[in-house]
Each structure stands twice: as structure tokens, then as C-alpha cells.
Amino acid sequence: MDNELKLYIVRHGQTEWNVLEKFQGQLNSPLTLEGIKKVKETAKKLKDIKFKAGYTSEMGRTVATAEIILQNNNYEQKKTSDQKLKLQKLSELNEIHFGEWQGMTFKETFIKFPKEAHNYFYDVKNYNAKNIKGEDLKEGLERFLNGLKKIREKQKSGNVLIVTHGTVLELFFNYIQNKEANDLDERKLIGNGQYKIFTFKNEKYIIL
């Protein structure tokens, strides 16, 4: 159905800090060669999708991922340079801000913040973001939902590419399954470069 809005939501490709198991949050590190390879594989799956618009977070890793997808898109290749999609950055699509953990490895968080790290990874219902000067998970989810709402209000139909981050995506996936934000499991995030397709009907996001 051409009049249906379809959101192709992608997690950015693998980065150097993903490999090192570092919290990136709202800092950035470049895509790895493996990350680029996987994104190109995703791009092949999406090469025949005619995207009407493209949105990313403000982080370079999402922009780089979206650019690879669009560079390998059959419809985009046929356009002149002034016709090509201009990616729009939305701060609402940014990753959760992990405060003092940003730039730390997972192991370092257990050394410097043992209680909070344990809670985050194993008992998230008792995790308190304020103790690491980070963003509350529920607030991060609300921010992300506001970003999707902005996109929906602007793009009423057609295919929309959205490239964002693992933790906010896991929160979003829980949300559409009527789970709480504190049901998050950081160890079960969608893989780098992977995507899911959603539409919006009867005030609900539906996975396709």
C-alpha cells in the first residue's frame, strides 16, 4: 500500500568502541571494516526500497551507516546530486546518555561503579541513572518516541529510513510489547547493522 507509512529502523554498524565493549552513549567512534561490511549486506536487502526520507541521530556512526545504505540504493543511484535524499539529524534519535560511563569499558564500570553496573546489567529495575549522572531510561524512551512522532507528523506515508542506536531501540521494542523501560537487557540488543520495519495504526506501532 503506497499510502502506508513504513519505518525502516536500523541500528548503526559496528564501531571500534563496540568491539572494545565501551559505552558510547552520546560520544562517537568510527565504524569498523566489519561494521561497514555488515551495513553493506543490509543495504543489499534494502536496495530496491524507494525511501521518501532519511533520519539519523546526531552521532557520526548513524550518519555513516545511513550514507552506506543510500549509496547502495537503486533509486538513489538514479537521482541527480540535487535530487538525492538529504539526511536529517534528530537529537531525539540519539543514544541514551550514559553520563560518567561514556568512554568506559563495561569492565571499568564494574570497578568504578560496582553497584550501579551490577544493577544495569543484571538487576535493571534497581538501576539509578542519576548515580552516574546519566539519562533515565524512561526519559530516554520518551525522547525517542517524540522523535518518531515528529517523523510521523512530517511523513504521512511512504518508506522512511531511520538509523539510531541499540539501547534506545531495545527500549522501543519493549515499549511496543507493553513492557516497562526497566525490562531492558543490555546483553540482548539488536545486532549492529540489523533493522526492523514498523508501521503505525490505531495509535500503535506494529512490526511488519
N, CA, C and O of each residue as an XYZ file, in Angstrom:
832
protein
N       0.836     -1.201      0.000
C       0.000      0.000      0.000
C       0.871      1.251      0.000
O       1.640      1.490      0.931
N       0.736      2.034     -1.049
C       1.574      3.222     -1.181
C       1.244      4.295     -0.144
O       2.088      5.128      0.186
N       0.013      4.268      0.368
C      -0.367      5.319      1.318
C      -0.015      4.952      2.759
O      -0.338      5.695      3.686
N       0.648      3.809      2.949
C       1.034      3.380      4.284
C       2.428      3.893      4.622
O       3.321      3.900      3.775
N       2.603      4.319      5.860
C       3.916      4.748      6.328
C       4.683      3.524      6.828
O       4.193      2.771      7.670
N       5.881      3.340      6.303
C       6.736      2.240      6.761
C       8.048      2.822      7.273
O       8.748      3.539      6.558
N       8.364      2.503      8.513
C       9.595      2.979      9.137
C      10.618      1.844      9.143
O      10.422      0.829      9.811
N      11.701      2.020      8.403
C      12.791      1.051      8.376
C      13.816      1.514      9.409
O      14.624      2.403      9.139
N      13.773      0.906     10.590
C      14.618      1.371     11.687
C      15.841      0.470     11.814
O      15.722     -0.734     12.042
N      17.021      1.073     11.661
C      18.295      0.346     11.595
C      19.167      0.726     12.793
O      19.226      1.891     13.187
N      19.840     -0.269     13.363
C      20.893      0.057     14.324
C      22.179      0.305     13.540
O      22.477     -0.416     12.587
N      22.932      1.313     13.937
C      24.191      1.653     13.249
C      25.119      0.444     13.169
O      24.981     -0.512     13.931
N      26.056      0.504     12.241
C      27.042     -0.559     12.085
C      28.000     -0.641     13.268
O      28.117      0.284     14.072
N      28.673     -1.771     13.345
C      29.646     -1.985     14.432
C      30.716     -0.894     14.425
O      31.213     -0.499     13.370
N      31.058     -0.418     15.617
C      32.091      0.619     15.749
C      33.284      0.077     16.530
O      33.240     -1.023     17.081
N      34.346      0.873     16.564
C      35.549      0.492     17.311
C      35.239      0.296     18.793
O      35.769     -0.617     19.427
N      34.383      1.150     19.342
C      34.040      1.023     20.761
C      33.113     -0.153     21.022
O      33.134     -0.715     22.117
N      32.297     -0.541     20.041
C      31.505     -1.770     20.204
C      32.434     -2.958     20.413
O      32.201     -3.801     21.279
N      33.493     -3.011     19.604
C      34.456     -4.122     19.691
C      35.153     -4.118     21.053
O      35.388     -5.175     21.638
N      35.481     -2.934     21.551
C      36.176     -2.801     22.830
C      35.228     -2.895     24.024
O      35.662     -2.819     25.173
N      33.927     -3.060     23.747
C      32.893     -3.107     24.788
C      32.941     -1.857     25.667
O      32.996     -1.929     26.894
N      32.917     -0.714     24.988
C      32.864      0.570     25.680
C      31.473      1.175     25.538
O      30.812      1.011     24.512
N      31.042      1.871     26.578
C      29.807      2.645     26.477
C      30.066      3.848     25.586
O      30.949      4.659     25.868
N      29.294      3.964     24.506
C      29.432      5.121     23.622
C      28.455      6.219     24.018
O      28.826      7.388     24.127
N      27.202      5.829     24.231
C      26.207      6.828     24.570
C      26.166      7.920     23.515
O      25.962      7.647     22.332
N      26.359      9.143     23.946
C      26.312     10.268     23.008
C      27.714     10.758     22.634
O      27.882     11.888     22.174
N      28.714      9.898     22.834
C      30.033     10.094     22.214
C      30.041      9.253     20.946
O      29.061      8.569     20.652
N      31.122      9.297     20.202
C      31.148      8.575     18.924
C      32.482      7.868     18.713
O      33.515      8.291     19.232
N      32.441      6.791     17.947
C      33.653      6.163     17.429
C      33.330      5.650     16.033
O      32.171      5.362     15.736
N      34.347      5.530     15.165
C      34.081      5.197     13.763
C      33.657      3.745     13.549
O      33.923      2.874     14.378
N      32.989      3.505     12.413
C      32.626      2.147     12.032
C      33.892      1.339     11.753
O      34.876      1.864     11.232
N      33.850      0.056     12.108
C      34.945     -0.855     11.772
C      34.744     -1.366     10.340
O      33.685     -1.171      9.742
N      35.771     -2.018      9.808
C      35.648     -2.628      8.474
C      34.550     -3.687      8.478
O      33.785     -3.809      7.521
N      34.485     -4.449      9.568
C      33.426     -5.459      9.705
C      32.054     -4.786      9.760
O      31.080     -5.272      9.186
N      32.005     -3.642     10.474
C      30.757     -2.886     10.567
C      30.288     -2.407      9.206
O      29.104     -2.502      8.880
N      31.217     -1.892      8.412
C      30.885     -1.417      7.060
C      30.393     -2.572      6.194
O      29.441     -2.430      5.427
N      31.061     -3.721      6.331
C      30.684     -4.911      5.549
C      29.242     -5.337      5.866
O      28.457     -5.616      4.959
N      28.906     -5.384      7.152
C      27.556     -5.808      7.564
C      26.499     -4.804      7.094
O      25.413     -5.194      6.663
N      26.825     -3.507      7.179
C      25.872     -2.486      6.725
C      25.643     -2.627      5.218
O      24.525     -2.444      4.737
N      26.700     -2.951      4.482
C      26.540     -3.157      3.040
C      25.638     -4.354      2.748
O      24.899     -4.354      1.764
N      25.700     -5.369      3.600
C      24.809     -6.524      3.442
C      23.354     -6.106      3.679
O      22.449     -6.540      2.967
N      23.146     -5.264      4.681
C      21.800     -4.731      4.936
C      21.357     -3.854      3.770
O      20.202     -3.897      3.346
N      22.295     -3.055      3.258
C      21.976     -2.171      2.126
C      21.492     -2.981      0.920
O      20.593     -2.548      0.199
N      22.087     -4.149      0.705
C      21.649     -5.011     -0.405
C      20.194     -5.429     -0.232
O      19.433     -5.471     -1.198
N      19.814     -5.737      1.006
C      18.430     -6.142      1.284
C      17.457     -4.987      1.061
O      16.285     -5.199      0.750
N      17.954     -3.768      1.224
C      17.092     -2.582      1.108
C      17.289     -1.838     -0.215
O      16.754     -0.744     -0.395
N      18.049     -2.422     -1.135
C      18.445     -1.679     -2.342
C      17.268     -1.298     -3.239
O      17.357     -0.333     -3.998
N      16.166     -2.046     -3.158
C      15.018     -1.745     -4.016
C      13.902     -0.999     -3.288
O      12.797     -0.856     -3.812
N      14.199     -0.525     -2.077
C      13.215      0.261     -1.328
C      13.352      1.732     -1.728
O      14.438      2.307     -1.663
N      12.264      2.309     -2.130
C      12.273      3.731     -2.512
C      12.015      4.570     -1.255
O      10.878      4.720     -0.807
N      13.093      5.102     -0.711
C      12.961      5.888      0.516
C      12.505      7.314      0.206
O      13.014      7.979     -0.697
N      11.537      7.744      0.984
C      10.995      9.092      0.831
C      11.773     10.100      1.679
O      11.855     11.282      1.345
N      12.342      9.607      2.784
C      13.099     10.480      3.694
C      14.066      9.623      4.494
O      13.891      8.410      4.614
N      15.095     10.275      5.042
C      16.083      9.572      5.849
C      16.430     10.376      7.094
O      16.702     11.573      7.012
N      16.418      9.709      8.253
C      16.704     10.373      9.519
C      17.779      9.602     10.280
O      17.820      8.373     10.240
N      18.644     10.334     10.971
C      19.660      9.720     11.821
C      19.696     10.469     13.146
O      19.075     11.520     13.306
N      20.445      9.896     14.096
C      20.760     10.655     15.306
C      21.835     11.681     14.948
O      22.172     11.851     13.777
N      22.361     12.350     15.944
C      23.415     13.341     15.708
C      24.811     12.702     15.700
O      25.803     13.378     15.427
N      24.885     11.401     15.998
C      26.169     10.720     16.076
C      26.670     10.298     14.699
O      25.893      9.857     13.852
N      27.979     10.437     14.485
C      28.584     10.120     13.197
C      28.362      8.688     12.750
O      28.272      8.420     11.552
N      28.272      7.756     13.704
C      28.116      6.345     13.331
C      26.767      6.060     12.671
O      26.661      5.169     11.829
N      25.741      6.813     13.052
C      24.440      6.602     12.396
C      24.423      7.268     11.020
O      23.836      6.741     10.076
N      25.065      8.416     10.917
C      25.129      9.111      9.625
C      25.900      8.254      8.618
O      25.466      8.082      7.479
N      27.052      7.717      9.049
C      27.870      6.874      8.158
C      27.085      5.647      7.705
O      27.172      5.245      6.545
N      26.318      5.051      8.619
C      25.509      3.869      8.294
C      24.441      4.215      7.265
O      24.259      3.498      6.281
N      23.740      5.318      7.498
C      22.681      5.732      6.568
C      23.249      6.050      5.189
O      22.634      5.731      4.171
N      24.408      6.670      5.158
C      25.027      7.022      3.871
C      25.361      5.770      3.065
O      25.166      5.744      1.850
N      25.866      4.728      3.736
C      26.175      3.478      3.033
C      24.899      2.860      2.456
O      24.893      2.383      1.321
N      23.831      2.872      3.237
C      22.556      2.306      2.759
C      22.045      3.070      1.541
O      21.600      2.460      0.568
N      22.105      4.386      1.589
C      21.593      5.190      0.473
C      22.509      5.110     -0.750
O      22.034      5.150     -1.885
N      23.825      4.997     -0.521
C      24.765      4.888     -1.654
C      24.554      3.599     -2.441
O      24.900      3.521     -3.620
N      23.988      2.596     -1.789
C      23.766      1.305     -2.434
C      22.304      1.084     -2.816
O      21.891     -0.038     -3.109
N      21.533      2.162     -2.811
C      20.109      2.065     -3.115
C      19.865      2.349     -4.596
O      20.320      3.362     -5.126
N      19.153      1.454     -5.248
C      18.928      1.581     -6.700
C      18.231      2.877     -7.079
O      18.567      3.486     -8.095
N      17.269      3.304     -6.280
C      16.533      4.538     -6.589
C      17.420      5.768     -6.415
O      17.363      6.704     -7.212
N      18.246      5.755     -5.356
C      19.115      6.902     -5.103
C      20.195      7.046     -6.168
O      20.582      8.157     -6.529
N      20.675      5.912     -6.665
C      21.734      5.937     -7.680
C      21.262      6.606     -8.970
O      22.068      7.167     -9.712
N      19.970      6.547     -9.235
C      19.437      7.113    -10.474
C      19.180      8.618    -10.377
O      18.938      9.282    -11.385
N      19.236      9.142     -9.158
C      18.932     10.565     -8.970
C      20.156     11.436     -9.245
O      21.297     10.996     -9.104
N      19.891     12.675     -9.637
C      20.992     13.643     -9.752
C      21.374     14.080     -8.346
O      20.629     13.843     -7.395
N      22.525     14.714     -8.214
C      23.035     15.062     -6.882
C      22.065     15.957     -6.103
O      21.959     15.840     -4.882
N      21.359     16.845     -6.804
C      20.438     17.739     -6.088
C      19.095     17.072     -5.781
O      18.278     17.634     -5.050
N      18.863     15.878     -6.334
C      17.624     15.156     -6.038
C      17.793     14.172     -4.886
O      16.808     13.729     -4.296
N      19.035     13.832     -4.565
C      19.270     12.778     -3.575
C      18.745     13.174     -2.186
O      18.685     14.350     -1.828
N      18.375     12.154     -1.431
C      17.838     12.387     -0.083
C      18.850     13.114      0.789
O      20.027     12.756      0.832
N      18.383     14.114      1.463
C      19.220     14.812      2.440
C      18.890     14.233      3.815
O      17.764     14.357      4.298
N      19.872     13.608      4.429
C      19.645     13.029      5.752
C      19.372     14.127      6.771
O      20.032     15.166      6.783
N      18.396     13.877      7.615
C      18.038     14.836      8.658
C      18.432     14.274     10.019
O      18.060     13.154     10.369
N      19.187     15.057     10.781
C      19.622     14.614     12.107
C      18.619     15.087     13.162
O      18.231     16.255     13.201
N      18.213     14.145     14.011
C      17.304     14.475     15.112
C      17.963     14.098     16.433
O      18.381     12.954     16.615
N      18.055     15.042     17.344
C      18.645     14.746     18.656
C      17.799     13.724     19.411
O      18.306     12.998     20.266
N      16.500     13.672     19.087
C      15.616     12.713     19.754
C      15.998     11.261     19.462
O      15.648     10.357     20.221
N      16.714     11.044     18.364
C      17.127      9.683     17.989
C      18.478      9.297     18.588
O      18.973      8.196     18.345
N      19.076     10.202     19.371
C      20.368      9.917     19.988
C      20.274      8.737     20.950
O      19.202      8.402     21.455
N      21.429      8.118     21.187
C      21.514      7.037     22.174
C      21.267      7.590     23.573
O      21.365      8.796     23.801
N      20.945      6.697     24.507
C      20.865      7.079     25.916
C      22.189      7.734     26.322
O      23.264      7.280     25.930
N      22.095      8.802     27.110
C      23.309      9.437     27.633
C      23.725      8.681     28.895
O      22.993      8.638     29.884
N      24.915      8.088     28.836
C      25.362      7.253     29.950
C      26.268      7.981     30.939
O      27.001      7.349     31.699
N      26.213      9.301     30.926
C      26.909     10.075     31.949
C      28.378      9.710     32.086
O      29.129      9.708     31.111
N      28.774      9.401     33.322
C      30.185      9.133     33.618
C      30.682      7.833     33.000
O      31.889      7.596     32.954
N      29.778      6.995     32.526
C      30.198      5.732     31.897
C      30.658      5.910     30.450
O      31.324      5.030     29.905
N      30.317      7.017     29.833
C      30.648      7.187     28.419
C      32.160      7.185     28.215
O      32.886      7.968     28.828
N      32.619      6.292     27.343
C      34.051      6.140     27.110
C      34.697      5.077     27.972
O      35.856      4.725     27.756
N      33.954      4.552     28.962
C      34.468      3.472     29.810
C      34.121      2.117     29.207
O      33.098      1.967     28.539
N      34.984      1.130     29.449
C      34.623     -0.241     29.087
C      33.625     -0.759     30.116
O      33.516     -0.235     31.225
N      32.907     -1.791     29.722
C      31.966     -2.407     30.663
C      32.696     -2.833     31.938
O      32.187     -2.637     33.042
N      33.893     -3.416     31.785
C      34.664     -3.884     32.947
C      35.013     -2.722     33.876
O      34.961     -2.854     35.099
N      35.368     -1.583     33.281
C      35.725     -0.413     34.101
C      34.542      0.072     34.926
O      34.715      0.533     36.054
N      33.336     -0.033     34.363
C      32.158      0.424     35.133
C      31.963     -0.452     36.365
O      31.533      0.032     37.411
N      32.284     -1.757     36.241
C      32.138     -2.649     37.400
C      33.184     -2.352     38.470
O      32.947     -2.586     39.655
N      34.340     -1.836     38.054
C      35.394     -1.477     39.011
C      35.066     -0.152     39.703
O      35.204     -0.032     40.920
N      34.633      0.834     38.926
C      34.432      2.186     39.473
C      33.027      2.413     40.022
O      32.837      3.218     40.934
N      32.051      1.710     39.474
C      30.661      1.854     39.925
C      30.048      0.457     40.102
O      29.075      0.124     39.425
N      30.608     -0.365     41.009
C      30.203     -1.769     41.085
C      28.705     -1.994     41.290
O      28.107     -2.843     40.628
N      28.105     -1.243     42.197
C      26.673     -1.445     42.483
C      25.815     -1.083     41.276
O      24.939     -1.852     40.878
N      26.070      0.093     40.694
C      25.232      0.555     39.578
C      25.454     -0.296     38.334
O      24.510     -0.559     37.589
N      26.694     -0.731     38.102
C      26.972     -1.586     36.945
C      26.262     -2.928     37.099
O      25.682     -3.447     36.145
N      26.315     -3.481     38.306
C      25.598     -4.740     38.544
C      24.106     -4.552     38.285
O      23.469     -5.377     37.630
N      23.562     -3.462     38.805
C      22.130     -3.207     38.609
C      21.793     -3.059     37.130
O      20.803     -3.616     36.657
N      22.607     -2.315     36.408
C      22.303     -2.062     34.995
C      22.299     -3.358     34.185
O      21.406     -3.579     33.367
N      23.281     -4.199     34.409
C      23.411     -5.412     33.598
C      22.586     -6.592     34.120
O      22.187     -7.460     33.344
N      22.329     -6.626     35.437
C      21.706     -7.834     35.995
C      20.430     -7.583     36.808
O      19.693     -8.524     37.104
N      20.169     -6.336     37.165
C      19.007     -6.043     38.019
C      18.504     -4.638     37.703
O      18.439     -3.769     38.572
N      18.149     -4.441     36.425
C      17.939     -3.081     35.922
C      16.787     -2.346     36.612
O      16.716     -1.118     36.560
N      15.894     -3.083     37.251
C      14.802     -2.425     37.993
C      15.340     -1.553     39.125
O      14.682     -0.609     39.561
N      16.543     -1.879     39.594
C      17.158     -1.089     40.663
C      18.253     -0.139     40.167
O      18.936      0.509     40.960
N      18.406     -0.070     38.844
C      19.412      0.838     38.261
C      18.937      2.287     38.402
O      17.787      2.609     38.105
N      19.839      3.147     38.857
C      19.521      4.569     39.022
C      20.528      5.400     38.216
O      21.673      5.580     38.631
N      20.083      5.901     37.060
C      20.968      6.637     36.154
C      21.569      7.874     36.808
O      22.669      8.296     36.452
N      20.852      8.454     37.759
C      21.348      9.681     38.397
C      22.665      9.436     39.124
O      23.471     10.352     39.282
N      22.882      8.203     39.564
C      24.120      7.886     40.292
C      25.355      7.908     39.399
O      26.480      7.936     39.898
N      25.157      7.894     38.089
C      26.299      8.022     37.167
C      26.152      9.288     36.305
O      26.827      9.453     35.289
N      25.243     10.179     36.750
C      24.962     11.437     36.025
C      24.495     11.151     34.600
O      24.820     11.880     33.662
N      23.723     10.072     34.462
C      23.225      9.672     33.146
C      21.755      9.993     32.960
O      21.099     10.551     33.839
N      21.259      9.623     31.792
C      19.867      9.870     31.419
C      18.994      8.706     31.885
O      19.318      7.543     31.646
N      17.902      9.021     32.541
C      16.956      7.999     32.973
C      16.412      7.239     31.763
O      16.097      7.845     30.739
N      16.303      5.921     31.877
C      15.873      5.102     30.744
C      14.482      5.489     30.246
O      14.246      5.561     29.040
N      13.571      5.735     31.174
C      12.206      6.123     30.769
C      12.213      7.445     30.022
O      11.492      7.618     29.040
N      13.036      8.381     30.496
C      13.127      9.685     29.827
C      13.748      9.535     28.444
O      13.344     10.210     27.497
N      14.734      8.646     28.334
C      15.351      8.386     27.026
C      14.344      7.792     26.052
O      14.323      8.153     24.876
N      13.512      6.880     26.541
C      12.471      6.288     25.704
C      11.478      7.352     25.251
O      11.113      7.400     24.076
N      11.040      8.204     26.171
C      10.086      9.270     25.815
C      10.671     10.188     24.745
O       9.981     10.597     23.812
N      11.946     10.500     24.897
C      12.634     11.343     23.901
C      12.602     10.672     22.536
O      12.287     11.305     21.528
N      12.932      9.380     22.513
C      12.947      8.630     21.256
C      11.554      8.591     20.626
O      11.410      8.773     19.417
N      10.537      8.354     21.444
C       9.158      8.323     20.935
C       8.745      9.679     20.372
O       8.016      9.754     19.383
N       9.211     10.736     21.002
C       8.932     12.089     20.480
C       9.574     12.278     19.114
O       9.009     12.933     18.237
N      10.776     11.691     18.937
C      11.436     11.769     17.635
C      10.625     11.047     16.567
O      10.439     11.568     15.467
N      10.140      9.845     16.888
C       9.306      9.104     15.926
C       8.018      9.855     15.618
O       7.539      9.853     14.484
N       7.466     10.494     16.640
C       6.235     11.282     16.422
C       6.497     12.432     15.455
O       5.691     12.695     14.562
N       7.619     13.110     15.635
C       8.000     14.199     14.716
C       8.068     13.687     13.280
O       7.577     14.328     12.351
N       8.690     12.512     13.117
C       8.833     11.929     11.785
C       7.469     11.579     11.208
O       7.195     11.857     10.040
N       6.607     10.968     12.029
C       5.261     10.589     11.569
C       4.444     11.798     11.145
O       3.695     11.744     10.170
N       4.594     12.877     11.881
C       3.819     14.090     11.561
C       4.285     14.716     10.255
O       3.511     15.364      9.552
N       5.557     14.516      9.942
C       6.119     15.095      8.724
C       5.945     14.167      7.524
O       5.706     14.619      6.404
N       6.068     12.868      7.774
C       5.985     11.872      6.696
C       4.728     11.032      6.915
O       4.725     10.122      7.744
N       3.691     11.326      6.195
C       2.416     10.640      6.417
C       2.363      9.263      5.760
O       1.591      8.402      6.183
N       3.176      9.054      4.736
C       3.148      7.782      4.009
C       4.513      7.524      3.382
O       5.410      8.364      3.455
N       4.659      6.355      2.765
C       5.910      6.015      2.091
C       6.913      5.360      3.017
O       6.620      5.101      4.184
N       8.109      5.092      2.487
C       9.176      4.408      3.208
C      10.167      5.407      3.788
O      10.688      6.267      3.077
N      10.419      5.285      5.076
C      11.326      6.210      5.762
C      12.460      5.418      6.410
O      12.227      4.461      7.148
N      13.689      5.838      6.119
C      14.876      5.226      6.717
C      15.216      5.964      8.014
O      15.315      7.191      8.037
N      15.392      5.199      9.085
C      15.774      5.776     10.380
C      16.961      4.981     10.915
O      16.865      3.766     11.086
N      18.076      5.653     11.179
C      19.238      4.957     11.741
C      19.512      5.508     13.139
O      19.719      6.707     13.327
N      19.507      4.597     14.114
C      19.638      5.012     15.504
C      20.510      4.017     16.267
O      21.446      3.458     15.695
N      20.218      3.787     17.549
C      21.160      3.110     18.453
C      20.534      1.933     19.203
O      19.315      1.821     19.326
N      21.415      1.063     19.698
C      20.985     -0.192     20.293
C      20.129     -0.078     21.535
O      19.092     -0.734     21.630
N      20.541      0.743     22.493
C      19.809      0.778     23.760
C      18.447      1.450     23.592
O      17.451      0.947     24.111
N      18.382      2.568     22.883
C      17.069      3.200     22.684
C      16.155      2.297     21.864
O      14.939      2.297     22.059
N      16.737      1.529     20.948
C      15.916      0.594     20.167
C      15.367     -0.522     21.043
O      14.206     -0.906     20.900
N      16.182     -1.042     21.943
C      15.701     -2.093     22.849
C      14.573     -1.563     23.724
O      13.594     -2.267     23.974
N      14.706     -0.330     24.186
C      13.641      0.306     24.973
C      12.361      0.439     24.139
O      11.258      0.203     24.633
N      12.525      0.815     22.884
C      11.381      0.957     21.976
C      10.717     -0.393     21.715
O       9.491     -0.496     21.726
N      11.531     -1.438     21.480
C      10.967     -2.770     21.242
C      10.179     -3.240     22.467
O       9.113     -3.840     22.327
N      10.702     -2.968     23.662
C       9.974     -3.315     24.885
C       8.664     -2.544     24.978
O       7.630     -3.089     25.366
N       8.728     -1.271     24.617
C       7.546     -0.402     24.685
C       6.404     -0.946     23.825
O       5.256     -0.981     24.268
N       6.716     -1.372     22.590
C       5.627     -1.841     21.720
C       5.105     -3.209     22.158
O       4.043     -3.646     21.716
N       5.861     -3.883     23.030
C       5.382     -5.148     23.600
C       4.762     -4.942     24.986
O       4.518     -5.892     25.730
N       4.513     -3.653     25.306
C       3.912     -3.283     26.598
C       4.769     -3.696     27.795
O       4.253     -3.990     28.873
N       6.084     -3.714     27.584
C       6.999     -3.972     28.695
C       7.479     -2.640     29.259
O       7.392     -1.605     28.598
N       7.977     -2.681     30.464
C       8.495     -1.475     31.106
C       9.899     -1.152     30.594
O      10.603     -2.020     30.079
N      10.289      0.112     30.744
C      11.646      0.513     30.364
C      12.675     -0.283     31.160
O      13.754     -0.595     30.655
N      12.333     -0.612     32.412
C      13.304     -1.334     33.229
C      13.296     -2.843     32.985
O      13.839     -3.609     33.781
N      12.676     -3.264     31.879
C      12.826     -4.645     31.420
C      14.015     -4.767     30.454
O      14.243     -5.826     29.869
N      14.751     -3.691     30.298
C      15.897     -3.664     29.385
C      16.920     -4.743     29.740
O      17.216     -4.975     30.912
N      17.453     -5.394     28.708
C      18.602     -6.290     28.899
C      19.667     -5.876     27.888
O      19.573     -6.185     26.700
N      20.673     -5.176     28.380
C      21.743     -4.625     27.525
C      22.456     -5.722     26.729
O      23.070     -5.449     25.698
N      22.368     -6.964     27.214
C      23.076     -8.065     26.553
C      22.296     -8.650     25.382
O      22.782     -9.547     24.694
N      21.082     -8.141     25.154
C      20.231     -8.717     24.100
C      19.824     -7.676     23.049
O      18.726     -7.750     22.498
N      20.685     -6.731     22.777
C      20.353     -5.677     21.818
C      20.312     -6.229     20.398
O      20.968     -7.223     20.085
N      19.533     -5.571     19.545
C      19.536     -5.901     18.116
C      20.968     -5.748     17.592
O      21.693     -4.853     18.025
N      21.373     -6.613     16.668
C      22.747     -6.585     16.172
C      23.071     -5.323     15.387
O      22.188     -4.689     14.809
N      24.342     -4.973     15.376
C      24.786     -3.816     14.593
C      24.440     -4.018     13.123
O      24.692     -5.080     12.555
N      23.860     -2.987     12.515
C      23.526     -3.051     11.097
C      22.208     -3.753     10.798
O      21.775     -3.779      9.645
N      21.563     -4.321     11.811
C      20.284     -5.002     11.584
C      19.134     -3.994     11.609
O      19.283     -2.870     12.089
N      17.994     -4.418     11.086
C      16.855     -3.493     11.015
C      15.539     -4.228     11.238
O      15.457     -5.451     11.126
N      14.516     -3.445     11.558
C      13.137     -3.939     11.641
C      12.240     -2.898     10.977
O      12.579     -1.716     10.912
N      11.098     -3.357     10.489
C      10.164     -2.472      9.774
C       8.890     -2.317     10.600
O       8.333     -3.294     11.101
N       8.442     -1.072     10.731
C       7.243     -0.777     11.511
C       6.278      0.086     10.707
O       6.682      0.845      9.826
N       5.002     -0.047     11.029
C       4.017      0.923     10.576
C       3.293      1.433     11.811
O       3.543      0.950     12.915
N       2.408      2.394     11.645
C       1.710      2.995     12.783
C       0.221      2.996     12.482
O      -0.230      3.675     11.559
N      -0.551      2.228     13.268
C      -2.004      2.138     13.053
C      -2.720      2.161     14.394
O      -2.254      1.580     15.374
N      -3.857      2.840     14.420
C      -4.663      2.891     15.637
C      -3.838      3.297     16.858
O      -3.963      2.731     17.943
N      -2.993      4.299     16.634
C      -2.146      4.866     17.710
C      -1.139      3.859     18.260
O      -0.682      3.990     19.395
N      -0.795      2.853     17.452
C       0.192      1.865     17.896
C       1.198      1.574     16.805
O       0.870      1.608     15.619
N       2.449      1.281     17.215
C       3.470      0.824     16.283
C       3.307     -0.674     16.097
O       3.179     -1.422     17.067
N       3.314     -1.103     14.847
C       3.145     -2.518     14.529
C       4.359     -2.973     13.738
O       4.744     -2.347     12.751
N       4.957     -4.073     14.184
C       6.116     -4.596     13.477
C       5.649     -5.413     12.273
O       4.710     -6.203     12.378
N       6.303     -5.219     11.140
C       5.891     -5.902      9.907
C       6.776     -7.114      9.640
O       6.581     -7.814      8.647
